[in-house]
Each structure stands twice: as C-alpha cells, then as structure tokens.
Amino acid sequence: MPTVASSQSSTETDWVSRFADDVIAESERRAPGKPVVVASGLSPSGPIHLGNLREVMTPHLVADEIRRRGYTVRHLISWDDYDRYRKVPNGVEGVDDSWQAHIGKPLTSVPAPAGSAYPNWAEHFKAAMTAALEELGVEYDPISQTEQYLAGTYREQILHAMRHRADIDAVLDRYRTKKDPAAGGKKPQQKKVDEAELEAAEGSGAASEDDGGSGSAGYFPYKPYCGNCEKDLTVVTSYDDDTTELNYTCSACGFAETVRLNEFNRGKLVWKVDWPMRWAYEGVIFEPSGVDHSSPGSSFVVGGQIVREVFGGVQPIGPMYAFVGISGMAKMSSSKGGVPTPADALKIMEAPLLRWLYARRKPNQSFKIAFDQEIQRLYDEWDSLARKVADGTVLPADAASYARAVGTAAGTLPSTPRPLPYRTLASVADITAGAEDQTLRILSELDPENPLTSLDEARPRLDRAENWITTQVPAEARTVVRSEPDKELLGSLDEQGRESLRLLLEGLDSHWSLDGLTTLVYGVPKVLEGLEPDAKPTPELKVAQRSFFALLYRLLVGRDTGPRLPTLLLAVGADRVRTLLGA
C-alpha cells in the first residue's frame, strides 16, 4: 500500500496536498486498488489560451502530488475534437470568410488554416498546446473524441442514453424556466443555448452545443453528422429502441437518411449528456471546472444529476476554478485577435515560472500572467523565493509550490545554470539588439570575480528575456544609445552638473561591475552633498539622485528614463561612456 511521504503530508497547508488527500480517499472508496483517475478537457476550436491551461494544471498538480506518494495515476486529457465547428475565430492567420462554410462540421473535418502543416483544424490547434504541455512537464493520457466516437467506443452508452431519453429530458426540464406564449404558457421543449457559457467553454473541455434537439418526434440526446454535408444541422425524425433504427433529415442540405445506431458511428451525444457519460465510462474521480459551469442549468450542475440518474455513476469531485487574466496584452496575440496562449507565455518565461503561477494560487483565486513590465517584478519575486528555499528561510506552503514548479514526480525540469536577473538580461538584450559578442562582454562584466564564460550559462532565461524585448516592448520604448555626445546639453551644465559627471567618470574603472556601478551612481549625489557614499538617503537626497539619473539618461540615450543605469553603463562600455559624457 503506498504511503504518504513525510515531506508531502496532509498536514501541509498548500491546496494541492489537501486535494490529493481528498482524491486518494475518494478513489479508495469508489475504486479500491485501481489507478486514480483525474481528467481535463480541451476543445481545439481555436487557439487554446492561458485560461484553459488552468483546466489542465489543476488536476496535473494534484495528480503529480499523488504520484509522489507512490500511487498510480491516470491524468486523462480529452481532446474534444469531435465538437462542432461553431464559429470562425477572429484574426487567425490563414483563415478568411470562406471558413464560414464549414460551420457545423466536426473540428477534425474542417481544413486547417492555410499554410498549416497539419491535416485539419483540430490537429493544427492541438499541436501548439501539446508542445507546451511537454515543455511544462505535464504527464497525461490523450483521448481523441473523434477516434472514440468513430470507433464505436461509446456505442452502448449512446444506446443507453437513447433508451433513457425521457429521463434525460426530465432532468433538463428542471432548468427550462422560460415560458412559451405560443404553447399556452408551457415550458418550451428546448432551452436556448447559453451563449455566455459557450463563449467561456471554448477550449476548456465544454463542447459548444446545446442540450439536445426536440421536434415533433420528441427529445433526443444524440446528434448525427450529416452523411452528405458533414454538418450537425440535423433533426432526428424517428427512432426505434428495439431495432435502433434512426431517421434524420439535414436542414443545411436537405439530405435524409435511415441508419441503425447499433452500427452507426457518425454522430455524438450532446454535451450535457456526453460529459457525464464519460465520467461514468472512465471512472473519473477528480475534474475541475470553470466558474462558468457553476450556475443552475450549466453543464457541470446538470451533468451531476444525469451521471447519477441515467448512467449510474458518480460526479467527480473538484473545484470551480477562477479566470486567469493578462497583465499587458501581448502584441503578438492582439494581432491574432485573441488572448495569449501557453506557447506565447513560454516564449518569454521559463516553464518552472509558469508552473509556479498556477501552483501558488488556490483554484478559486484569480491571478494575472504578466506580458508587460510586470514580468520583471515577477521574476524578482521568483528569484527571491529560490534564495529563501536555498537558505532554509522559506515558509512551508511556499516551499511546496516552488518544488511543484521546478519539477514533477518524474524529475526536475530544465533550468538556467546561472539565473541572472531577468530585468538585467532584458536590458542587455534591449541595448545590444541580440548581438551575442556584445551580450557576452556585458554579462561577463556583471561579476568580475565570477565572470560568465558562455551565454549558454544564462540560457534559456536569456532567450526568454530577448523574446520579451523583441515581441512585447514597443519599438518606441526600446533603448537606442546615442552615437554622438549631446554637446548642447553638455555646454549648458552648471558647475554642480559638471562635477557630478567628473565624479562618475573618475570612479568608472574602480567600480566596473554591476554592484560597483550601483554604488557609484547612487553615491555621486551623496558626495556632492558632502556625505559619505554609503549614507542613508533623505527625501532631499532622493530628489538629487533622480535629477542626476535623468541627466545621465539624456546624455546616454536621449530621454529621461531607460534601463537600470548600472546595466546601461556596462552595456555602453567605459570608453563610449566617457565620450558621451564629455570626458
């Protein structure tokens, strides 16, 4: 029997351990001796964004904790690639209005965007997410719902649902609250699909469809895809439980067909029936869902009743997770007309940092992922946490989230050998425009006693910082070092201004390191005031320092602000600094 490791015991205060305790207990109650099953669902209907990643990371972190305790776990990720193509996403490169013709087809029957290397729409958008999950160290069992349905895997479940369609309809009817005046005030047979839920569900495991169709023949929880045009704009006109003979017509092309469901695979259960069916079929113990599924009549609430009353199963336990926001919309994604994806985030931050953002917050807590200047502060916080872990001063819950960020039960994720400050790397990348020889020169001078000997020591963090500069910082905000001294400004300086530059230039050689230059630039205004270089700053001194910094920025880069001055001075180089400051 697996045992709980003392370092990961249920006495810990972090949310992952608490859920792991609950999931293990529930799994032993429902399916003793069998692997623990957790699940996620993703719909490749378009770019899968960072909010959808919480659908995966929440069960992943819990599953990984359970694995660390010695249990066998299956993390199922269902690709809802047999969902209908509901709309053409805005701004997707290689897609135009002609894709409107494919609305209603399965996602795997829709052509990929022009120029794609993938065979269809679903595979195109699955690819980027699959690569991101691999980089993030997420271990999972993928399930293609196209393959499941076309192989007849759910045939018995479909026939069972059709036999119990009246029971399903009764469950759904509890939430059909609108009255139909044309029907004498009676409840309508079909509630209008909740567009807000569909929008929120895109990419998060909820198929974009309603709860089933009703016509003169009654309610049916199954939708055939048309045998002629492949669309799901079909209406079941009759069904025989004994023979499983089903008749349908297509409202898109007029095609009509008679099939037998005991041998027919080209169709699927509607979402509010499909999801609970899979809970029972797969024996899912834990699956989170978005806050958009918590309202009365939503798929999670209705599914809990359908799985119990129709399929004889039990609803998974799991939290409702909050939304993930973006701090500073990424330029690369705004051009696509959507929000950033995990692949976008992994271009500007390392995988452990992205994992940490999801691990440190409880699922019901919203948070933001930084694509703007905030990413520098975020990295500072991450590096500070690493130092606390190293010196043993970290709090237990913070230590747990850090451990889950840097590795999994399978091992440690790749990391940067010399994790130099992200803001420093970004400043250097900004100034050098990616020139490797210049970058190595500057980085090797940050700490002369322990110089960097190869850029590989600073990678992949250096690459992420360079990507952030080139893709997220507008051209007008980039740093351009002056090519010639500003003679007019130099000639207008008063005695104090000239003296401040003289003190700085005199100290360059003896302070030529990141720490040394920091001491120098903050110390010059102190010396001018007759103070020691290490004197504590006063409000008046801070004003003088800001004025001195602004002067240096104007002389070096032609504006009042820029990268941190010590980094900027290192990047410009001592000889050029002397020239630009009028030595």
Secondary structure, DSSP 8 states (H G I E B T S, - for coil): -----GGG-TTS-SHHHHHHHHHHHHHHHHSTTS-EEEEEEE--SS---HHHHHHHHHHHHHHHHHHHTT--EEEEEEE-TTSB-----TT-TT--GGGGGGTTSBGGGS---TT-SSSSHHHHHHHHHHHHHHHTT---EEEEHHHHHHTTTTHHHHHHHHHTHHHHHHHHHTT----BGGGTTB--SS----HHHHHHHTTTT--S--S-EEETTEEESEEE--TTT--S-EEEEEE-TTT-EEEEEETTT--EEEEETTT--SEEE-HHHHHHHHHHHHT--B--EEGGG-STTSHHHHHHHHHHHTS-----B--EE--EEEES--HHHHTTTS---HHHHHHHS-HHHHHHHHHSS-TTS-EEEE-STHHHHHHHHHHHHHHHHHHT---HHHHHHHHHHHEETTEE----SS---HHHHHHHHHHHTT-HHHHHHHHHTSSTTS----GGGGTTHHHHHHHHHHHHS-GGGS----SS--HHHHHT--HHHHHHHHHHHHHTGGG-SHHHHHHHHHHHHHHHTT--TT----HHHHHHHHHHHHHHHHHHHSSS--S-HHHHHHHH-HHHHHHHTT-
